[in-house]
């Protein structure tokens, strides 16, 4: 649902950056939670899913502010 709302406002470069960054950030969070912090999916599932949602929202905001389409100034 977030992607449908976000993608119509991003440029082509922004769409690519959004998906590549999202995959990379989810992989990084998964590595940190499951590898470094030594949680398992059974014991740390709440932390894992909350952090995935938070990373998705933060990265969507960054992509929106950096790669949004410029609206035409002369809309008459």
N, C-alpha and C positions, 0 to 999 in steps of 0.2 A: 504494500500500500504506500509506503514511504517512497519507494522507487518511482511509482507512477506519478506521484505528485512532483517529485524532484526532477525527473528526467525531462519533463516538458520545459523546464526553465534553464537547463544546462546546454552549453555548446557541445559540439561533438567531442572536442578534446576533454571537456569536463565529464562527459559520460564515461569515456575510457578511463580517465583518472579516478572517477568514483569507484568503478568496479575493481580496478587493479588495486587501489588503495584499500578498499574494503576487504578483499581477499588477504592482502598482506597484513593488515591490522588484526584481522580475526586469527590468522595464523600466529602472529606475535603474542596476542592475548592467550591463545590456547597453549602456546609453549611456556609462557610465564606461569600460568595457573597450574597446568598439568605437569610441567617439567620442573621448573624452579621452585615453586611453592609446594610441590609434591602432594597436590590434591589428586583424588581420583574423581571420575565422573559420578560416583555414588556419594562421596562425602562432600564434594565441592560443586555440585550441580547448580545450586542457587547462585553462588558467586560467579560461576562460569556464564550462566545465561544472562544475569544482570550486567555483567561486564560486556558481553557481546552486544546487548541492546544499547548500552552507553557508548560503545565504540562506534556503532552504526550511526547513532544520532550526532555524535561529535563530527565524524567524518562527512556526513551529509551536510552539516552546517558549514564546514570548511569548504567543501566543493561548491556549495551554493554561493558563498560570498566571493570565491576566487574565479569561478568559471560560469557565472550566470550570463544569460543572453542580455545584450544591451537593448533596452526598449527604445523605440524611435521617439525622439523628442518632439517631433512635429505630428502629433496625432490630432488632426482637426476634422 
